[in-house]
């Protein structure tokens, strides 16, 4: 037993000495940065749903439609559900900001919040917000860095609100 242990120590020492003599240039590999800049995605019918899984929304998504260079997003609420106006603006801003930062071929975003009724194919428009190429450029910061998202969205984008919507707003 002691001979085997002595032999193992001798072989380990010999291997360590031999490996230390190998030039370190052979072991060196190209450094790859951990946080690389990502390239914008070319939005298409194939990957439009993948992009929307990255951005969570408060309200449920019903429909996403891509017609180059426009994106149509419909969110829905149930008839008895109260609606928080601030959440609507945050959902819009978050989705639009995500489209702007992750893609390079989106020109317009059409956002709607609908009340889905029990009848199939019947829904009521509550809020509609539209962007164009000109006001898309104003989305340079994430929503967390903007003090008042509600007033920013109202002042920057055309917002159409149905009068019925105000009956549904949470107090």
Secondary structure, 3 states (H helix, E strand, C coil): CHHHHHHHHHHHHHHHHHHHHCCHHHCCCCCCCCCCCCCCECCCCCCHHHHHCCCCCCCEEEEEEEECCEEEEEEEEECCCCECHHHHHHHHHHHHHHHHHHECCCCEEEEEEEEECCCCCCEEEEEEEECCHHHHCCCCCCHHHCCCHHHHHHHHCEEEECHHHHHHECC
